[in-house]
Amino acid sequence: MKIEMIYWLMIILGVILLSTSISNSFYKVTIGKYLQLNIYFEAILRVFLFFLSIIVIFVGLYFESLF
C-alpha cells in the first residue's frame, strides 16, 4: 500500500467515528458494551466523538487534495 493512500484510512476512520457518535445502536455495540457511563458523560463523549470525526474527515480530505 502506498503512503499516499493513507488519507482513505483517515476518511474511513472518521466515518466510523461519526456513525458511532450519531447511531445509538452502533454506539451500544462498540462503546456501550465496554463503558457504562451516566447520561451526562455519555452525551459529552458523543459530542466529542462527533467533533473529532469531523476533524479527522476534513484532515483526510485535506491530505487527499495534496496528492
Secondary structure, DSSP 4 states (H G I P E B T S, - for coil): --GGGHHHHHHHHHHHHHHHHH-HHHHHHHTTTT----HHHHHHHHHHHHHHHHHHHHHHHHHHHH-
